[in-house]
Amino acid sequence: MVVVLILAAAVTLIFMPLMKQMLETSGAVRENFLGEAVPTGLGVGFLPGVLFGSFLLVLMENTDIRLVLINALGFVVMSLAGIVDDILGNNNVKGIRKHLKSLLDLRLTTGGLKAAFGGLIAALISTVVSESLIEGIVNCLLVMLFTNLVNLLDLRPGRAVKSFFLLWWCSLFFMPVRAHAYILYPLAGCLVAYLPYDANRIGMMGDAGSNAIGLSLGLYYCVGAAMNHKVAALMLLILLHIAAEKYSFTGFIARNRMLRLIDELGNKRSVRHDD
């Protein structure tokens, strides 16, 4: 399995510079939190590594091909929906609540389109991996909220990548078997290869990366956690989303010494911490 991680990283190292050049040439350049103009949407550069890694997993024994394929499909859909939002998105409408309100008012925003795709993919995933209606509802909400959580956290260099590994590490405490951890190996390799781009403010993964990362994490929790742990994770995710509507995660991290240390670890030095 480690071979899958390494080869996915190698593929990403090859394709990421090409993706960066393509995005710069096409004008997909936005200001980061310091006002620096950098290419956005580099998360699409994860696709070659994730798909190649998924191909290798399909060829291996003792892997659930169904899970590998549903993860790959979901990752592709969310990454492509994300790049549309990265390039065409309107910053006047922010937050999942406002995007959903726009949908209810029959006004389609790129964020609303992304939310619609996310909901459909989450429903598809939950249908495939769930054994009951209640579990299906919980799994669907888990995938949707994980997908949005990583997006909410991706406001500073390296934070989405670190969040992925932190959330994966947290699963070790209540997933003793971890039989399906392999579905995250291709993505983990891609993120290791990509991290220098993000940490050094060379580019931003954008929604093309953060939403797809969250979806894969959500699927992993759905297939690996017991029902009581899923419900606990769901309650925590709901609380975090409620808090995000009122408070700044970046401000909270900046005021917490340990979290700030982790947040800035390995990053190119900057002068701003506040949101």
Summary of the structure (lengths in Angstrom):
residues: 275
radius of gyration: 17.7
end to end distance: 39.1
largest distance: 50.4
contacts: 951
relative contact order: 0.17
helix: 73%
strand: 3%
